[in-house]
């Protein structure tokens, strides 16, 4: 597993802890790393960035999710699904240079480890709708000319 995918997975876990544990962002950041050893500093840094953006822009992110998931209230979604979506959308917002299909694909790969099998299509549909709703840049639409580091 590449550093970026590990970071995305960690960010989802941190959001899950904040969500279900009803913990503040500061509390999660303080306690989360105590139980983990040998996390690459760059993976930790990227995970922390996604987590911070997801917390800071949660209302905006949740609005994107609610709009894209007609007939599904956020609080009725599985906690893993809800926090995978929050992490992915936070990355879409904070890292516009990363092509949206990469973010979506990586999120679905992580979902295959943590979410119910039937969640994959649900997550893909919501992320695709959110990606279409976001303002796009030419860089997001164009394929990468340089080989992407192992995700």
DASULKA-V480716 format. One record per helix or strand of 3 or more residues. SS is the DSSP state (A for helix, B for strand). FROM is the first residue (numbers start at 0). TO is the last residue. If there is no record, write none. Layout:
SS/FROM/TO  SS/FROM/TO
This chain:
A/2/19  A/24/34  A/40/55  A/57/67  A/73/75  A/78/93  A/99/113  A/118/132  A/137/140
